[in-house]
Amino acid sequence: MAGQLLPIDQIRFARSPKVDKQLAEYFRLPDDPRFSFAYSNGDGRTGFFRFANATCFGKISGQVPSPSLDQPLPEVNTRQDNAGGQPFPFNPPDLIDSIRSERYVSHTNCAGKKSLPKQIARIGYYAVREILPVGVRRHFQRMYLRGWQDLPFPKWPVDFTIDDLHEQFLRERMLANGVTQMPFIWFWPEGASACVLMTHDIEAPAGKAFCSRLMDMDDAHHIKSSFQVIPEVRYPVEPAFLDSIRSRGFEVNVHDLNHDGSLFKERAEFLRRASKINRYISEFKALGFRAGAMYRNQDWMSELNLSYDMSVPNVAHLEPQRGGCCTVMPYFIGDIVELPLTMTQDYSLFHIMENYSIDVWKRQIDLVGGRNGLMTFISHPDYLQDDRAQKVYTDLLAYLDALRHERNYWIPLPYQAAQWWRDRRAMRLVKSSDGWTIEGPNADRARVAYATIDGAHLKYSLEPAVAQVRSVG
């Protein structure tokens, strides 16, 4: 019957040349759903526009995008509600990449291109940072970040633009092919509803001395975490110190080179530093990395010998380099797994927002957890040494420990989350006589899920744990 929607098992699809890489990695759909999905080659002008209630940035054809967020954004209303629908006036994979890679930043007023006074202020600040009293540093930082509440994009406290677009593209593919329910490989192992990562960046000798106490606090709430260590200048890094972290079941990563704010300032200097960072990655037996102060250039990350990175914020309103990847899910930068920062840093919470409670974190947890996403925290041993800060942090640990059971949150070490996302990318969802079968590394931990059209959105459901899987590799 015309217009009737059927489960995917009952649909014969017209063959299509490819499945979008980003959509396939995000949902892990069946290998060849053979969807027809028309879109332009991305010819046209580059700028901002609105699509499916989301602010987007990229090339569109047939319309004039806005060059900045200060002007009205044109609406793109094309829908593919049937297989013969009009093509999108943009290339969905390129659109996803443009936003997630933060290419929009240079077109905004949010410090993608630093003004000369801000460049001078940044250089001067890092030149004298270590001799400035903490109160003076906070004053300069608040001045530098002023107006962060008024930035329209990304949306604070959490931005779901990429997640919304993936959902919308899948929904419209389903509608265009008359499919009501689409199987995919669930986001997290054992059917966990979301993932939580606790990470600690060590910035100074006092923070290093506090690490043992911080591990005690984490262990008291059954949460293991990673410690990001600065290899040069800030403090000595003895093998015994690294062993003291690993021997307790925690993880060691590399944190920048010397945390002077200049890692990504110039390409030739970055390559020189990257060579040294790679040596420390090997020496520390580290798998992960985080740049100092969340400075980043995603196009250069492939020069680092990493399994995963943690340098890209979801929303960077409270970071010295503005922007954000606008997703709450891990993603790949080449072969590196990016575990984005999705929660407000403790320093920003305490010293920029002047908030000593877990209310902001609880709000972000509800938002990200409600979208089955990744909750990455940075708490610094340097800023958790007074009683008030410790009380807030232990409240957070207790809250997360409770949610682990109440909401089925998974709280692994970062390397475990990155490895899961890498394994999931290698898994395949295959139709068998008994239903859908997951094949691939660690497939016994994976779950088959279903995306079902629910009005303008999708809703997800999980198959029982007894669903057939086959592990290989």
C-alpha positions as CSV (number, residue, x, y, z in Angstrom):
1,M,0.0,0.0,0.0
2,A,1.4,3.5,-0.9
3,G,2.7,5.3,2.1
4,Q,2.6,2.3,4.4
5,L,5.6,2.0,6.7
6,L,7.2,-1.4,7.3
7,P,10.0,-2.9,9.4
8,I,13.3,-3.0,7.6
9,D,13.1,-6.8,7.3
10,Q,10.2,-6.5,4.9
11,I,11.7,-3.8,2.7
12,R,13.7,-4.3,-0.6
13,F,15.9,-1.3,-1.1
14,A,17.2,0.1,-4.3
15,R,21.0,-0.2,-4.3
16,S,22.8,3.0,-3.4
17,P,26.6,3.5,-4.0
18,K,27.5,4.1,-0.4
19,V,26.5,4.7,3.2
20,D,27.7,7.9,4.7
21,K,30.8,7.2,6.9
22,Q,29.7,9.5,9.7
23,L,26.2,8.0,9.9
24,A,27.6,4.5,9.8
25,E,30.1,5.2,12.6
26,Y,27.6,7.0,14.7
27,F,24.8,4.3,14.6
28,R,26.7,1.2,13.3
29,L,23.8,0.4,10.9
30,P,23.6,-2.9,8.9
31,D,26.4,-3.0,6.4
32,D,24.4,-2.3,3.3
33,P,20.9,-0.8,4.1
34,R,20.9,0.3,0.4
35,F,19.2,3.6,1.2
36,S,18.6,6.1,-1.6
37,F,19.7,9.4,-0.1
38,A,20.1,12.3,-2.5
39,Y,22.1,15.4,-1.8
40,S,24.1,18.0,-3.6
41,N,27.9,17.8,-4.0
42,G,28.3,20.7,-1.6
43,D,28.6,23.4,-4.3
44,G,27.6,26.9,-3.3
45,R,28.5,29.3,-0.6
46,T,29.8,28.6,2.9
47,G,28.1,30.0,5.9
48,F,25.4,29.5,8.6
49,F,21.9,28.3,8.1
50,R,19.1,26.5,10.0
51,F,18.0,23.0,9.3
52,A,15.8,20.8,11.4
53,N,15.8,23.4,14.2
54,A,19.7,23.2,14.3
55,T,22.2,25.9,13.6
56,C,24.4,24.6,10.8
57,F,27.6,25.6,9.1
58,G,28.8,24.5,5.7
59,K,28.2,24.9,1.9
60,I,24.6,25.0,0.6
61,S,23.3,25.3,-2.9
62,G,20.4,27.4,-4.1
63,Q,20.3,29.7,-1.0
64,V,22.6,32.3,0.5
65,P,23.9,31.4,3.9
66,S,24.7,34.0,6.5
67,P,28.3,34.9,6.8
68,S,28.0,35.2,10.6
69,L,25.7,34.5,13.5
70,D,24.9,38.2,13.9
71,Q,22.6,38.1,10.9
72,P,19.3,36.2,10.3
73,L,20.0,32.6,9.2
74,P,18.1,31.2,6.2
75,E,15.9,28.1,6.8
76,V,16.6,24.9,4.8
77,N,13.3,23.1,4.6
78,T,14.0,20.3,2.2
79,R,12.8,17.0,3.5
80,Q,13.2,13.5,2.0
81,D,9.9,12.0,3.1
82,N,9.9,9.7,0.1
83,A,12.5,8.1,-2.1
84,G,11.8,10.7,-4.8
85,G,12.2,13.6,-2.5
86,Q,14.2,16.7,-3.4
87,P,18.0,16.4,-2.7
88,F,19.4,18.2,0.3
89,P,21.1,21.4,-0.9
90,F,24.1,20.4,1.2
91,N,26.3,17.4,1.6
92,P,25.5,15.8,5.0
93,P,28.9,14.2,5.6
94,D,30.7,17.5,4.9
95,L,28.2,19.4,7.0
96,I,28.9,17.0,10.0
97,D,32.6,17.4,9.5
98,S,32.5,21.2,9.2
99,I,30.7,21.6,12.5
100,R,32.5,18.8,14.4
101,S,35.9,20.0,13.3
102,E,35.0,23.5,14.4
103,R,35.5,25.1,11.0
104,Y,32.7,27.5,11.8
105,V,34.8,29.3,14.5
106,S,36.7,31.6,12.1
107,H,33.3,32.9,10.9
108,T,32.1,33.9,14.4
109,N,32.9,36.5,17.0
110,C,34.1,33.9,19.5
111,A,37.8,34.2,19.2
112,G,38.5,31.8,16.4
113,K,40.6,34.7,15.0
114,K,42.1,36.4,18.0
115,S,42.1,40.2,17.9
116,L,45.5,41.7,18.3
117,P,44.9,42.9,21.9
118,K,43.7,39.4,22.9
119,Q,46.8,37.8,21.2
120,I,49.1,40.2,23.2
121,A,47.1,39.5,26.4
122,R,47.5,35.8,25.9
123,I,51.2,35.9,25.3
124,G,51.7,38.3,28.2
125,Y,49.6,36.1,30.5
126,Y,51.5,32.9,29.9
127,A,54.8,34.7,30.2
128,V,54.0,35.7,33.8
129,R,51.4,33.1,34.8
130,E,53.5,31.2,37.2
131,I,54.4,34.3,39.3
132,L,50.8,35.7,39.4
133,P,48.8,35.1,42.6
134,V,45.8,32.9,42.0
135,G,43.4,35.8,42.7
136,V,45.1,37.9,40.0
137,R,44.9,35.1,37.5
138,R,41.2,34.6,38.1
139,H,40.6,38.3,37.5
140,F,42.4,38.2,34.2
141,Q,40.6,35.1,33.2
142,R,37.2,36.5,34.0
143,M,38.0,39.6,31.9
144,Y,39.2,37.4,29.0
145,L,36.1,35.3,29.1
146,R,33.5,38.0,29.7
147,G,30.4,37.7,27.6
148,W,30.5,34.0,27.4
149,Q,26.9,33.7,28.6
150,D,25.7,35.7,25.5
151,L,27.4,33.5,22.8
152,P,24.5,32.0,20.7
153,F,26.4,29.0,19.3
154,P,27.3,26.4,20.4
155,K,24.5,26.2,22.9
156,W,25.6,26.2,26.6
157,P,25.5,24.2,28.8
158,V,25.5,21.3,26.3
159,D,25.2,21.4,22.5
160,F,23.6,18.5,20.6
161,T,23.8,19.8,17.1
162,I,25.8,16.8,15.6
163,D,23.6,14.3,17.5
164,D,20.4,16.1,16.3
165,L,21.7,16.0,12.7
166,H,22.6,12.3,12.8
167,E,19.2,11.5,14.2
168,Q,17.4,13.7,11.6
169,F,19.4,12.2,8.7
170,L,18.6,8.6,9.9
171,R,14.9,9.5,10.4
172,E,14.6,10.9,7.0
173,R,16.3,8.0,5.4
174,M,13.8,5.7,7.1
175,L,10.9,7.8,6.0
176,A,12.2,8.0,2.4
177,N,12.3,4.2,2.3
178,G,9.1,3.4,4.2
179,V,11.0,1.9,7.3
180,T,9.5,2.3,10.8
181,Q,12.3,0.6,12.7
182,M,16.0,0.4,12.0
183,P,18.5,-1.9,13.9
184,F,21.9,-0.6,15.0
185,I,24.6,-1.4,17.5
186,W,24.0,0.3,20.8
187,F,26.3,3.0,21.9
188,W,27.7,1.4,25.0
189,P,28.6,-2.1,26.3
190,E,26.2,-4.3,28.1
191,G,23.4,-1.9,27.3
192,A,24.6,0.9,29.5
193,S,22.5,4.0,29.1
194,A,25.4,6.5,29.1
195,C,29.2,6.7,29.9
196,V,31.0,8.7,32.5
197,L,34.7,9.5,32.5
198,M,36.7,11.1,35.4
199,T,40.0,12.8,34.4
200,H,42.5,14.8,36.4
201,D,45.0,17.3,34.9
202,I,48.0,17.9,37.1
203,E,49.2,21.5,36.6
204,A,51.7,22.2,39.4
205,P,53.8,20.6,42.1
206,A,51.1,21.1,44.7
207,G,48.7,19.2,42.5
208,K,51.1,16.4,41.9
209,A,51.6,16.0,45.7
210,F,47.8,15.8,46.1
211,C,47.3,12.9,43.7
212,S,47.5,10.2,46.2
213,R,44.8,11.8,48.3
214,L,42.7,12.3,45.2
215,M,43.0,8.6,44.3
216,D,41.8,7.8,47.8
217,M,38.7,10.0,47.2
218,D,38.0,8.3,43.9
219,D,38.5,4.9,45.3
220,A,36.1,5.6,48.1
221,H,33.4,5.9,45.5
222,H,34.5,3.0,43.3
223,I,35.5,5.3,40.5
224,K,38.8,4.9,38.6
225,S,40.2,7.9,36.7
226,S,43.0,9.1,34.5
227,F,45.8,11.5,35.4
228,Q,47.2,13.7,32.7
229,V,50.9,14.5,33.4
230,I,52.8,17.5,32.0
231,P,56.2,16.1,30.9
232,E,58.4,19.2,31.0
233,V,59.0,22.4,33.0
234,R,56.2,22.3,35.5
235,Y,57.4,19.5,37.9
236,P,59.7,16.5,37.8
237,V,58.0,13.3,36.5
238,E,59.7,10.3,38.2
239,P,59.0,6.7,37.0
240,A,58.0,5.9,40.6
241,F,55.3,8.6,40.5
242,L,53.8,7.2,37.3
243,D,54.0,3.7,38.8
244,S,52.2,4.9,42.0
245,I,49.2,5.8,39.8
246,R,49.2,2.8,37.6
247,S,49.7,0.3,40.4
248,R,46.4,1.5,42.0
249,G,44.5,0.8,38.8
250,F,44.4,4.4,37.5
251,E,45.6,5.6,34.1
252,V,48.5,7.9,33.1
253,N,48.3,10.2,30.0
254,V,50.4,13.0,28.6
255,H,49.2,16.5,29.2
256,D,50.6,18.9,26.6
257,L,54.4,19.3,26.6
258,N,55.0,22.2,29.0
259,H,51.5,23.8,29.2
260,D,52.6,27.2,28.0
261,G,49.6,27.7,25.7
262,S,51.6,27.6,22.5
263,L,51.4,24.0,21.4
264,F,49.2,24.8,18.4
265,K,50.4,28.3,17.7
266,E,52.6,27.6,14.7
267,R,52.9,24.5,12.5
268,A,56.7,24.1,12.5
269,E,56.9,24.5,16.3
270,F,54.0,22.1,16.8
271,L,55.8,19.4,14.8
272,R,59.0,19.9,16.9
273,R,56.9,19.6,20.1
274,A,54.9,16.7,18.7
275,S,58.1,14.7,18.2
276,K,58.9,15.2,21.9
277,I,55.3,14.5,23.0
278,N,55.4,11.2,21.1
279,R,58.6,10.2,22.9
280,Y,56.8,10.9,26.3
281,I,53.8,9.0,25.2
282,S,56.0,6.0,24.7
283,E,58.0,6.6,27.8
284,F,54.9,7.0,30.0
285,K,53.2,4.0,28.4
286,A,50.3,6.4,27.7
287,L,47.4,5.9,25.2
288,G,45.7,9.3,25.6
289,F,46.5,13.0,25.5
290,R,45.0,16.3,26.4
291,A,46.4,19.7,25.3
292,G,47.0,22.4,27.9
293,A,44.1,24.7,28.5
294,M,42.2,22.8,25.7
295,Y,44.0,24.6,22.9
296,R,43.6,22.5,19.9
297,N,43.8,22.1,16.1
298,Q,42.0,18.9,15.0
299,D,43.7,19.0,11.6
300,W,47.1,18.5,13.2
301,M,46.2,15.7,15.7
302,S,47.4,12.9,13.3
303,E,51.0,13.9,14.1
304,L,50.6,12.5,17.6
305,N,51.0,8.8,18.2
306,L,47.7,8.4,20.1
307,S,45.0,5.9,20.6
308,Y,42.7,8.7,21.8
309,D,42.6,12.4,22.6
310,M,40.6,14.5,25.1
311,S,41.3,18.0,24.0
312,V,38.0,19.1,22.3
313,P,35.2,20.6,24.3
314,N,31.5,20.1,23.4
315,V,31.0,23.8,24.1
316,A,34.1,26.0,24.7
317,H,32.5,29.2,26.0
318,L,34.6,28.9,29.2
319,E,37.8,27.9,27.5
320,P,40.4,30.4,26.2
321,Q,39.9,28.9,22.7
322,R,36.2,29.2,21.9
323,G,34.3,26.8,19.7
324,G,33.2,23.2,20.4
325,C,32.6,20.0,18.5
326,C,28.8,20.1,19.3
327,T,28.4,16.4,20.0
328,V,28.2,14.3,23.2
329,M,29.5,11.1,21.5
330,P,33.1,10.0,20.8
331,Y,34.1,10.3,17.2
332,F,37.2,9.7,15.1
333,I,39.8,12.2,14.0
334,G,41.5,10.0,11.4
335,D,42.3,6.9,13.4
336,I,42.3,8.7,16.8
337,V,39.3,8.4,19.0
338,E,38.2,11.8,20.3
339,L,36.6,11.7,23.8
340,P,35.1,15.2,24.0
341,L,34.9,17.2,27.2
342,T,31.2,17.5,27.9
343,M,31.1,18.8,31.5
344,T,32.2,22.1,32.9
345,Q,35.7,22.0,34.3
346,D,36.0,22.4,38.1
347,Y,38.2,25.5,37.7
348,S,35.6,27.2,35.6
349,L,32.9,26.2,38.0
350,F,34.7,27.4,41.1
351,H,36.6,30.4,39.8
352,I,34.9,31.8,36.8
353,M,31.2,31.0,37.6
354,E,32.0,31.2,41.4
355,N,29.7,28.3,42.0
356,Y,30.5,25.8,44.7
357,S,27.8,23.2,44.2
358,I,27.1,20.3,41.8
359,D,23.9,21.9,40.4
360,V,25.5,22.9,37.1
361,W,27.0,19.4,36.7
362,K,23.6,17.8,37.6
363,R,22.0,19.8,34.9
364,Q,24.6,18.7,32.3
365,I,24.4,15.1,33.5
366,D,20.6,15.1,33.0
367,L,21.0,16.5,29.5
368,V,23.8,14.3,28.3
369,G,22.5,11.2,30.1
370,G,19.1,11.8,28.5
371,R,20.8,11.5,25.1
372,N,22.8,8.4,26.0
373,G,26.0,10.4,25.7
374,L,29.5,10.7,27.1
375,M,30.0,12.7,30.3
376,T,33.7,13.7,30.6
377,F,34.8,15.5,33.7
378,I,38.1,17.4,34.4
379,S,38.9,17.9,38.0
380,H,42.3,19.2,38.9
381,P,44.2,18.1,42.0
382,D,45.6,21.6,42.1
383,Y,42.1,23.1,42.7
384,L,40.7,20.5,45.1
385,Q,42.8,21.1,48.1
386,D,40.6,23.3,50.2
387,D,37.7,21.9,52.2
388,R,35.0,23.6,50.2
389,A,36.2,22.3,46.8
390,Q,36.7,18.8,48.2
391,K,33.1,18.8,49.5
392,V,31.8,19.6,46.1
393,Y,33.9,17.0,44.4
394,T,33.0,14.2,46.9
395,D,29.3,15.2,46.4
396,L,29.9,14.7,42.6
397,L,31.5,11.3,43.1
398,A,28.7,10.1,45.4
399,Y,26.1,11.3,42.9
400,L,27.8,9.5,40.0
401,D,28.2,6.4,42.0
402,A,24.5,6.4,42.7
403,L,23.6,7.0,39.0
404,R,25.8,4.1,38.0
405,H,23.1,1.9,39.6
406,E,20.0,4.0,39.2
407,R,20.5,4.9,35.5
408,N,22.9,2.1,34.4
409,Y,25.8,4.5,33.7
410,W,29.1,2.9,32.6
411,I,32.1,4.5,34.4
412,P,35.3,3.1,32.8
413,L,38.8,4.5,32.4
414,P,39.2,6.7,29.4
415,Y,41.3,4.1,27.5
416,Q,38.5,1.5,28.0
417,A,35.9,3.9,26.6
418,A,38.2,4.7,23.6
419,Q,38.8,1.0,23.0
420,W,35.1,0.2,23.1
421,W,34.4,2.9,20.5
422,R,37.2,1.5,18.3
423,D,35.8,-2.1,18.7
424,R,32.3,-0.9,18.0
425,R,33.5,0.7,14.7
426,A,34.9,-2.7,13.7
427,M,31.6,-4.6,14.5
428,R,29.1,-5.6,11.9
429,L,25.3,-6.0,12.2
430,V,24.3,-9.0,10.1
431,K,20.9,-10.5,9.4
432,S,20.5,-14.1,10.4
433,S,17.7,-16.6,10.7
434,D,17.4,-15.7,14.4
435,G,17.3,-12.0,13.9
436,W,20.2,-9.6,13.9
437,T,23.7,-10.8,14.7
438,I,26.6,-8.7,15.9
439,E,30.0,-9.8,14.7
440,G,33.4,-8.3,15.6
441,P,35.8,-7.7,18.5
442,N,34.1,-7.8,21.9
443,A,30.7,-8.3,20.2
444,D,29.6,-10.3,23.2
445,R,29.4,-7.0,25.1
446,A,27.4,-5.3,22.4
447,R,23.6,-5.0,22.2
448,V,21.3,-4.8,19.2
449,A,19.2,-1.6,19.5
450,Y,16.4,-0.2,17.4
451,A,15.6,3.3,16.3
452,T,11.9,3.9,15.8
453,I,10.2,7.0,14.3
454,D,8.4,8.9,17.0
455,G,6.9,12.0,15.5
456,A,9.7,14.4,14.6
457,H,12.3,12.4,16.5
458,L,13.6,8.9,17.0
459,K,13.2,6.7,20.1
460,Y,15.6,3.9,21.0
461,S,15.0,0.4,22.4
462,L,17.3,-2.5,23.2
463,E,17.0,-6.2,22.5
464,P,17.4,-8.4,25.5
465,A,21.0,-9.4,26.4
466,V,20.4,-12.9,25.0
467,A,20.5,-11.6,21.5
468,Q,23.0,-13.6,19.4
469,V,26.5,-12.3,19.0
470,R,29.7,-13.6,17.6
471,S,33.1,-12.3,18.8
472,V,36.1,-12.3,16.5
473,G,39.5,-10.8,16.9
